[in-house]
Amino acid sequence: MWRIAIVFVVFLSFIISMVSYTATLDTDLVAEDYYQQEVNYQETIDAKKNGAELKNSIVVQQDENLLSIHFPEKIDFNGMVGTVHFYHPKYVKYDVEKPLILTNNNSQIFNKKELKKGNYTIKIKWQNNGESYQIEKAYYVS
């Protein structure tokens, strides 16, 4: 009889410790407007399809202080509007989103002080001449 009581107490202690542990974990959503993004997902599919041919020609580089994204020279980005979103998959508080503003050599430079060290998915979205484009690249910021 006392063995059953010991097993029950150990099991109950385990359950209580697991519940208290999971209550302390952060539970960030992938995005605050998740449901709206799901409704408009066909637009995202089309934008990714348009950006697929450019994905391998976009180069991301970093040094000690700066991170730069280089677009191919053959693309005309006049009149384009877009964003660069550094998506941190573990903590939403580390996400950074900036407007896409390219220099004369089709590149954009970011200060690494704004980014925490770790894995990011760089999501580049823009519209040009009525077409939407989206590119996602996995990248490690050191």
VEXZAMI-308247 format. One record per residue (C-alpha): x, y, z. Coordinates in steps of 0.001 Angstrom, whole numbers. Example, Ala and Ser with C-alpha at 12.3 -4.5 7.8 and 13.67 -1.06 7.14 Angstrom:
{X = 12300, Y = -4500, Z = 7800};
{X = 13670, Y = -1060, Z = 7140};
END
This chain:
{X = 0, Y = 0, Z = 0};
{X = 2746, Y = 2447, Z = 896};
{X = 4522, Y = 1713, Z = -2431};
{X = 1460, Y = 2851, Z = -4348};
{X = 1371, Y = 6032, Z = -2265};
{X = 5071, Y = 6719, Z = -3003};
{X = 4577, Y = 6170, Z = -6754};
{X = 1538, Y = 8430, Z = -6703};
{X = 3417, Y = 11219, Z = -4855};
{X = 6408, Y = 10977, Z = -7229};
{X = 4120, Y = 11058, Z = -10270};
{X = 2136, Y = 14008, Z = -8888};
{X = 5387, Y = 15885, Z = -8132};
{X = 6569, Y = 15297, Z = -11685};
{X = 3296, Y = 16598, Z = -13168};
{X = 3316, Y = 19704, Z = -10956};
{X = 6965, Y = 20470, Z = -11822};
{X = 6288, Y = 20077, Z = -15568};
{X = 3246, Y = 22367, Z = -15429};
{X = 5157, Y = 25032, Z = -13495};
{X = 8119, Y = 24782, Z = -15907};
{X = 5978, Y = 25159, Z = -19031};
{X = 4139, Y = 28111, Z = -17485};
{X = 7439, Y = 30035, Z = -17330};
{X = 8318, Y = 29533, Z = -21037};
{X = 7775, Y = 32295, Z = -23594};
{X = 5006, Y = 31493, Z = -26043};
{X = 5523, Y = 33918, Z = -28914};
{X = 3392, Y = 33623, Z = -32003};
{X = 5095, Y = 33444, Z = -35369};
{X = 3321, Y = 36703, Z = -36219};
{X = 742, Y = 38862, Z = -34484};
{X = -1407, Y = 38983, Z = -37632};
{X = -1106, Y = 35258, Z = -38318};
{X = -4726, Y = 34775, Z = -39397};
{X = -4673, Y = 37719, Z = -41811};
{X = -1451, Y = 36407, Z = -43344};
{X = -3102, Y = 33010, Z = -43795};
{X = -6038, Y = 34578, Z = -45636};
{X = -3635, Y = 36361, Z = -48013};
{X = -1255, Y = 33430, Z = -48438};
{X = -1840, Y = 33086, Z = -52199};
{X = -245, Y = 36519, Z = -52608};
{X = 2772, Y = 35264, Z = -50636};
{X = 3018, Y = 32177, Z = -52859};
{X = 2985, Y = 34361, Z = -55984};
{X = 5589, Y = 36749, Z = -54516};
{X = 7894, Y = 33852, Z = -53601};
{X = 7504, Y = 32430, Z = -57106};
{X = 8508, Y = 35798, Z = -58589};
{X = 11501, Y = 36035, Z = -56254};
{X = 12662, Y = 32433, Z = -56752};
{X = 14799, Y = 33216, Z = -59775};
{X = 16565, Y = 36016, Z = -57855};
{X = 17143, Y = 34115, Z = -54604};
{X = 20549, Y = 32671, Z = -55497};
{X = 21825, Y = 35942, Z = -56931};
{X = 21284, Y = 37894, Z = -53687};
{X = 24398, Y = 37830, Z = -51505};
{X = 24474, Y = 38466, Z = -47751};
{X = 27825, Y = 39365, Z = -46179};
{X = 28973, Y = 40540, Z = -42773};
{X = 32018, Y = 41854, Z = -41012};
{X = 32521, Y = 42875, Z = -37371};
{X = 30061, Y = 45775, Z = -37396};
{X = 28020, Y = 45643, Z = -40592};
{X = 25783, Y = 43254, Z = -42475};
{X = 25135, Y = 43939, Z = -46152};
{X = 22700, Y = 42563, Z = -48700};
{X = 23755, Y = 42808, Z = -52358};
{X = 21241, Y = 42533, Z = -55191};
{X = 22269, Y = 41752, Z = -58781};
{X = 23182, Y = 44777, Z = -60915};
{X = 20946, Y = 43678, Z = -63805};
{X = 17743, Y = 44413, Z = -61867};
{X = 16171, Y = 47873, Z = -62053};
{X = 14899, Y = 48814, Z = -58600};
{X = 13714, Y = 52331, Z = -59448};
{X = 10361, Y = 53051, Z = -57838};
{X = 10343, Y = 49925, Z = -55707};
{X = 8929, Y = 49772, Z = -52182};
{X = 9840, Y = 47014, Z = -49741};
{X = 11049, Y = 45775, Z = -46378};
{X = 13818, Y = 43620, Z = -44965};
{X = 12705, Y = 41558, Z = -41972};
{X = 15288, Y = 39778, Z = -39843};
{X = 13122, Y = 37044, Z = -38335};
{X = 14543, Y = 35335, Z = -35256};
{X = 12789, Y = 31947, Z = -35001};
{X = 13143, Y = 31619, Z = -31242};
{X = 12464, Y = 35096, Z = -29825};
{X = 10147, Y = 37630, Z = -31428};
{X = 11811, Y = 40406, Z = -29399};
{X = 14973, Y = 39926, Z = -31514};
{X = 13119, Y = 40536, Z = -34802};
{X = 14139, Y = 43635, Z = -36748};
{X = 12269, Y = 45097, Z = -39712};
{X = 13658, Y = 47913, Z = -41853};
{X = 12549, Y = 49567, Z = -45083};
{X = 14377, Y = 48378, Z = -48187};
{X = 16463, Y = 51318, Z = -49379};
{X = 19170, Y = 50366, Z = -51851};
{X = 22285, Y = 52397, Z = -52598};
{X = 23576, Y = 53100, Z = -56112};
{X = 25269, Y = 49707, Z = -56265};
{X = 22030, Y = 47799, Z = -55432};
{X = 23002, Y = 46993, Z = -51845};
{X = 21832, Y = 47852, Z = -48357};
{X = 23923, Y = 47952, Z = -45210};
{X = 22673, Y = 47241, Z = -41671};
{X = 24351, Y = 47894, Z = -38343};
{X = 24871, Y = 44584, Z = -36526};
{X = 24378, Y = 46283, Z = -33144};
{X = 20630, Y = 46083, Z = -33830};
{X = 20800, Y = 42309, Z = -34260};
{X = 21484, Y = 39690, Z = -31626};
{X = 23909, Y = 36908, Z = -32416};
{X = 22112, Y = 33832, Z = -33758};
{X = 20113, Y = 32282, Z = -36576};
{X = 17798, Y = 34477, Z = -38613};
{X = 15575, Y = 34107, Z = -41610};
{X = 16041, Y = 37216, Z = -43712};
{X = 12709, Y = 37950, Z = -45409};
{X = 13001, Y = 40487, Z = -48212};
{X = 9705, Y = 41721, Z = -49665};
{X = 9230, Y = 44362, Z = -52330};
{X = 6924, Y = 45571, Z = -55054};
{X = 8171, Y = 46828, Z = -58383};
{X = 6159, Y = 47676, Z = -61505};
{X = 3004, Y = 46148, Z = -60023};
{X = 4667, Y = 42805, Z = -59225};
{X = 5290, Y = 41493, Z = -55702};
{X = 8507, Y = 39674, Z = -54805};
{X = 9589, Y = 37812, Z = -51691};
{X = 12841, Y = 36074, Z = -50874};
{X = 13741, Y = 34216, Z = -47684};
{X = 17311, Y = 33306, Z = -46799};
{X = 18536, Y = 31520, Z = -43688};
{X = 21534, Y = 33304, Z = -42212};
{X = 23661, Y = 33195, Z = -39046};
{X = 24600, Y = 36579, Z = -37598};
{X = 27851, Y = 36348, Z = -35653};
END
